[in-house]
Amino acid sequence: MIRLTIAALMVATSSIALSAHAQTVETAQDVAREQHRERTVEGFTPRAAVGADLFYSTDADDTEVLKVGANLDWKWKGPDEYLGLRVENASFSPNGQHSRDEQRVYLRAADKTGDWTWKVMAGTDGNTALGAASIHNDARFRQEYFIEREVLETPQGVDDGIYYTFVGGAVDLPINDRNNLTFVAGVQDFTGENVRTHLRATFVHVVKPEWGLSAQMRVRYFHSSHPGEFDYFSPEDYVEVMPVIQMRRYYGGWRYLIAGGIGGQKATGDDWHQARYFNAQVISPPVREWAVTAGITYSNTPIASGYTYDYTQFNVGLTRAF
């Protein structure tokens, strides 16, 4: 199973993150002012930070992934400006089999250059380069570009060293204060012969700006150049249509998000099936002595070989700035 990082990248780029952009600018400004007041009152100016996080996922094929990481940033001024190292232990148990463990080390950095905010995490598992990078602006027609390289978390992927490199971009096309269109395009190159082309579109309508409530229509499509290669889900064509309801609220600088949807999915050679999605997040104010993030995601989008699929992931992170 390819972990939901692929989907998370695309969703975060196209619908979750950009739906906040589609909501009122006043909300974002209020949050920024609130965080600034908190720093002013506490007199807290962070210069460095340490952090720890945990990622766990399980699916209908009894595949489990556990990643435990630690970050040491000798430069840290917030989630968009840091420089440091990350070490990680990744444990893979595909299809209920024995655990395969590997250790990883990354250099991580984030900063702003002009109107652009960028993040990089580049490292290795001892066999090949791994990591992710992204850059985006906050213009009215928001743009984001990203690249990621990871291992496939199937038995063949972990044992035989099958990786993917995913490159893409997104553009935000606001219609007015309450309506927004986002388009995402990407190319995913797998070890072997398969190259996958991704296209996504998301329409967001803000129903209640004061509630942070939006209604969304998410459509995604991919085409595989060599379908059926190895043991990951790879039909020639795949399409998913998903109406989603999302609510994002702020209280005391904390951000709370919940989203869910039911739609349809179809792969080459198969009938339409129900598609389901759920996501919940909580994030503390980012610039303070202690910062917390937590989230849970459920999806039944096929990723491993086969069509009966359920995937749940949980993540939690803690950062101590000083």
C-alpha positions as CSV (number, residue, x, y, z in Angstrom):
1,M,0.0,0.0,0.0
2,I,1.2,3.4,-0.9
3,R,0.6,5.5,2.2
4,L,-1.8,8.4,2.1
5,T,1.0,10.9,1.8
6,I,0.2,11.1,-1.9
7,A,-3.4,11.8,-1.2
8,A,-2.6,14.1,1.7
9,L,-0.3,16.2,-0.4
10,M,-2.9,16.6,-3.1
11,V,-5.8,17.1,-0.7
12,A,-3.8,19.6,1.4
13,T,-2.8,21.4,-1.8
14,S,-6.1,21.4,-3.5
15,S,-9.0,21.3,-1.0
16,I,-8.2,21.5,2.8
17,A,-5.5,24.1,2.7
18,L,-7.0,26.1,-0.1
19,S,-10.5,26.0,1.3
20,A,-9.2,28.1,4.2
21,H,-7.8,30.5,1.6
22,A,-11.3,30.7,0.1
23,Q,-12.8,31.8,3.4
24,T,-12.7,35.4,4.7
25,V,-9.4,37.2,4.9
26,E,-10.6,38.6,8.2
27,T,-10.5,35.2,9.8
28,A,-6.8,34.7,8.8
29,Q,-6.0,38.2,10.0
30,D,-7.7,37.7,13.3
31,V,-5.7,34.6,13.9
32,A,-2.4,36.3,13.0
33,R,-3.2,39.2,15.4
34,E,-4.2,36.8,18.1
35,Q,-0.9,34.9,17.8
36,H,1.0,38.2,17.8
37,R,-0.7,39.4,21.0
38,E,0.1,36.0,22.6
39,R,3.8,36.5,21.9
40,T,3.7,40.1,23.0
41,V,2.1,39.3,26.3
42,E,4.4,36.4,27.1
43,G,7.5,38.1,25.8
44,F,8.4,34.9,24.1
45,T,10.8,35.0,21.2
46,P,11.8,31.4,20.1
47,R,15.2,30.8,18.7
48,A,15.4,27.0,18.6
49,A,13.1,24.0,19.1
50,V,13.0,20.2,19.6
51,G,10.1,18.1,18.6
52,A,8.8,14.5,18.4
53,D,6.0,13.0,16.3
54,L,4.3,9.7,15.6
55,F,2.5,8.5,12.5
56,Y,0.5,5.2,12.5
57,S,-1.6,3.7,9.8
58,T,-3.5,0.5,9.3
59,D,-5.7,-0.9,6.5
60,A,-8.1,-3.7,5.4
61,D,-5.1,-5.8,4.3
62,D,-3.6,-5.8,7.8
63,T,-0.8,-3.5,6.7
64,E,0.6,-1.4,9.5
65,V,3.1,1.5,9.3
66,L,4.6,3.1,12.4
67,K,7.0,6.1,12.0
68,V,8.5,7.8,15.1
69,G,10.6,10.9,14.5
70,A,12.5,13.5,16.4
71,N,13.4,17.0,15.2
72,L,16.3,19.3,16.4
73,D,16.1,22.8,15.0
74,W,18.9,25.1,15.9
75,K,17.0,27.9,14.1
76,W,13.3,28.1,14.7
77,K,10.9,31.0,14.5
78,G,7.7,29.1,13.7
79,P,6.4,26.5,11.4
80,D,7.4,28.5,8.3
81,E,11.0,29.4,9.4
82,Y,13.4,26.8,10.7
83,L,16.6,24.9,10.1
84,G,17.6,21.6,11.6
85,L,17.8,17.8,11.5
86,R,15.3,15.0,11.7
87,V,15.9,11.4,12.6
88,E,13.2,8.8,12.0
89,N,12.5,5.1,12.6
90,A,10.1,3.6,10.1
91,S,8.5,0.2,10.7
92,F,6.5,-1.5,7.9
93,S,4.4,-4.7,8.4
94,P,2.7,-5.3,5.0
95,N,-0.2,-7.7,4.8
96,G,0.2,-8.8,8.4
97,Q,3.7,-10.0,7.8
98,H,6.8,-9.5,10.0
99,S,8.0,-6.0,10.7
100,R,10.7,-4.4,8.5
101,D,12.5,-1.5,10.2
102,E,14.6,1.2,8.7
103,Q,16.3,4.3,10.0
104,R,16.2,7.6,8.2
105,V,17.9,11.0,8.6
106,Y,16.9,14.3,7.0
107,L,18.0,17.9,6.8
108,R,14.9,20.1,7.1
109,A,14.5,23.8,6.4
110,A,11.8,26.4,5.8
111,D,11.8,30.1,5.1
112,K,10.3,32.9,3.1
113,T,11.8,34.4,0.0
114,G,10.0,37.5,-1.2
115,D,6.3,36.5,-1.7
116,W,7.1,32.7,-1.6
117,T,7.2,30.3,1.4
118,W,9.2,27.2,0.9
119,K,9.9,24.0,2.9
120,V,12.5,21.2,2.3
121,M,13.1,17.9,3.9
122,A,15.9,16.0,2.2
123,G,17.5,12.8,3.5
124,T,18.1,9.1,3.0
125,D,17.2,5.6,4.3
126,G,20.7,4.4,3.5
127,N,19.7,3.1,0.1
128,T,18.3,6.1,-1.8
129,A,17.3,9.7,-1.5
130,L,14.0,10.4,0.2
131,G,12.1,13.5,1.3
132,A,9.8,16.3,0.1
133,A,9.8,19.9,-0.9
134,S,7.2,22.5,-1.6
135,I,6.9,26.2,-2.4
136,H,3.9,28.5,-2.5
137,N,2.9,32.1,-2.6
138,D,-0.1,33.8,-1.0
139,A,-1.2,35.8,-4.0
140,R,-4.8,36.0,-5.1
141,F,-4.1,33.4,-7.7
142,R,-2.2,31.2,-5.3
143,Q,0.4,28.8,-6.7
144,E,2.0,25.8,-5.1
145,Y,4.7,23.4,-6.5
146,F,5.9,20.2,-4.8
147,I,8.0,17.1,-5.1
148,E,8.1,14.0,-2.9
149,R,10.1,10.7,-3.0
150,E,9.1,7.7,-0.9
151,V,9.0,3.9,-0.7
152,L,5.9,1.9,-1.6
153,E,4.7,0.3,1.6
154,T,3.7,-3.0,0.0
155,P,5.6,-6.3,0.5
156,Q,7.4,-5.9,-2.9
157,G,7.9,-2.2,-2.2
158,V,9.6,-2.6,1.1
159,D,11.5,-5.8,0.3
160,D,12.6,-5.0,-3.3
161,G,13.1,-1.3,-2.9
162,I,10.3,0.1,-5.1
163,Y,10.0,3.9,-4.8
164,Y,8.0,6.7,-6.4
165,T,8.9,10.3,-7.2
166,F,5.9,12.7,-7.4
167,V,6.2,16.2,-8.9
168,G,3.3,18.6,-9.3
169,G,1.7,22.0,-8.9
170,A,-1.6,23.7,-8.0
171,V,-3.2,27.0,-8.8
172,D,-6.0,28.7,-6.9
173,L,-8.6,30.5,-9.0
174,P,-10.9,32.5,-6.8
175,I,-14.3,33.4,-8.3
176,N,-15.4,35.7,-5.4
177,D,-15.3,35.8,-1.6
178,R,-17.3,32.7,-1.2
179,N,-16.4,30.5,-4.2
180,N,-13.0,29.1,-5.3
181,L,-11.7,26.7,-7.9
182,T,-8.4,24.8,-7.5
183,F,-6.6,22.7,-10.2
184,V,-3.8,20.3,-9.5
185,A,-1.6,18.4,-12.0
186,G,1.2,16.0,-11.2
187,V,3.4,13.2,-12.6
188,Q,4.3,10.2,-10.4
189,D,7.3,8.1,-11.6
190,F,7.6,4.6,-10.1
191,T,10.5,2.2,-9.9
192,G,10.0,0.1,-13.0
193,E,8.1,1.3,-16.1
194,N,4.9,2.8,-14.7
195,V,4.4,6.6,-14.9
196,R,1.2,8.0,-13.5
197,T,-0.5,11.2,-14.6
198,H,-2.6,12.9,-11.9
199,L,-5.3,15.6,-12.5
200,R,-7.5,17.1,-9.8
201,A,-10.1,19.8,-9.5
202,T,-11.8,21.2,-6.4
203,F,-14.7,23.6,-6.2
204,V,-15.2,25.2,-2.8
205,H,-18.3,27.2,-1.7
206,V,-18.2,28.9,1.7
207,V,-21.6,28.4,3.2
208,K,-21.1,30.2,6.5
209,P,-17.9,32.3,6.8
210,E,-18.5,32.9,10.5
211,W,-18.7,29.2,11.1
212,G,-15.8,28.3,8.8
213,L,-18.3,26.0,7.0
214,S,-17.7,25.1,3.3
215,A,-19.3,22.7,0.8
216,Q,-16.8,21.2,-1.7
217,M,-16.8,19.1,-4.8
218,R,-13.6,17.1,-5.3
219,V,-12.8,15.3,-8.6
220,R,-9.6,13.4,-9.3
221,Y,-8.3,11.3,-12.1
222,F,-5.1,9.3,-12.8
223,H,-3.8,7.3,-15.8
224,S,-1.1,4.7,-15.5
225,S,1.2,4.1,-18.4
226,H,1.9,0.4,-17.4
227,P,-1.2,-0.8,-15.4
228,G,-0.9,-3.7,-13.0
229,E,2.9,-3.4,-12.4
230,F,4.1,-4.8,-9.1
231,D,1.7,-5.2,-6.1
232,Y,0.2,-1.7,-5.7
233,F,-3.2,-0.5,-7.0
234,S,-2.5,0.6,-10.6
235,P,-5.4,0.4,-13.0
236,E,-5.1,2.0,-16.4
237,D,-7.6,4.8,-15.4
238,Y,-9.1,5.8,-12.2
239,V,-11.7,8.5,-11.4
240,E,-13.2,9.6,-8.1
241,V,-16.0,12.2,-7.5
242,M,-16.4,13.3,-3.8
243,P,-18.8,15.9,-2.4
244,V,-17.3,17.0,1.0
245,I,-18.6,19.1,3.9
246,Q,-15.9,20.8,6.0
247,M,-15.9,23.0,9.1
248,R,-12.8,24.9,10.3
249,R,-13.0,26.9,13.5
250,Y,-10.6,28.9,15.6
251,Y,-10.7,29.4,19.4
252,G,-8.0,31.0,21.5
253,G,-5.6,30.6,18.6
254,W,-6.3,26.8,18.3
255,R,-7.5,25.6,15.0
256,Y,-10.1,22.8,14.7
257,L,-11.1,21.1,11.5
258,I,-13.5,18.3,10.6
259,A,-14.4,17.2,7.1
260,G,-16.3,14.3,5.6
261,G,-17.7,13.1,2.3
262,I,-19.3,10.2,0.4
263,G,-19.0,9.9,-3.4
264,G,-18.1,7.4,-6.1
265,Q,-15.0,5.8,-7.6
266,K,-14.4,3.8,-10.7
267,A,-11.3,2.0,-12.1
268,T,-10.8,0.5,-15.5
269,G,-12.6,-2.8,-15.8
270,D,-14.7,-2.3,-12.7
271,D,-18.1,-0.8,-11.8
272,W,-18.7,2.3,-9.8
273,H,-18.2,1.9,-6.0
274,Q,-18.9,4.1,-3.1
275,A,-16.0,6.3,-2.0
276,R,-15.8,7.6,1.6
277,Y,-13.6,10.2,3.3
278,F,-13.2,11.6,6.9
279,N,-10.6,13.9,8.4
280,A,-10.3,15.7,11.8
281,Q,-7.5,17.9,13.0
282,V,-6.5,20.0,15.9
283,I,-3.5,22.4,15.9
284,S,-2.4,24.7,18.7
285,P,-1.1,28.2,18.1
286,P,2.1,27.6,16.2
287,V,4.4,30.1,17.9
288,R,4.5,29.4,21.7
289,E,6.7,27.4,24.0
290,W,4.7,24.2,23.5
291,A,2.9,23.4,20.2
292,V,0.7,20.4,19.5
293,T,-0.7,18.9,16.3
294,A,-3.0,15.9,16.0
295,G,-5.1,14.4,13.2
296,I,-7.0,11.3,12.0
297,T,-7.9,10.4,8.4
298,Y,-10.1,7.6,7.0
299,S,-10.5,6.7,3.3
300,N,-11.6,3.7,1.3
301,T,-9.8,4.7,-1.9
302,P,-8.0,1.6,-3.3
303,I,-4.2,2.0,-3.0
304,A,-2.9,-1.6,-2.6
305,S,-3.9,-4.3,-5.1
306,G,-7.6,-5.1,-4.8
307,Y,-10.8,-3.1,-4.6
308,T,-12.0,-3.7,-1.0
309,Y,-10.1,-1.2,1.0
310,D,-10.2,0.7,4.2
311,Y,-7.4,3.0,5.4
312,T,-7.0,4.8,8.7
313,Q,-4.0,7.0,9.7
314,F,-3.3,8.8,12.9
315,N,-0.6,11.4,13.6
316,V,0.4,13.5,16.6
317,G,3.3,15.9,17.1
318,L,4.7,17.9,20.0
319,T,7.2,20.8,19.7
320,R,9.1,22.6,22.5
321,A,10.5,26.0,21.5
322,F,13.0,27.9,23.6
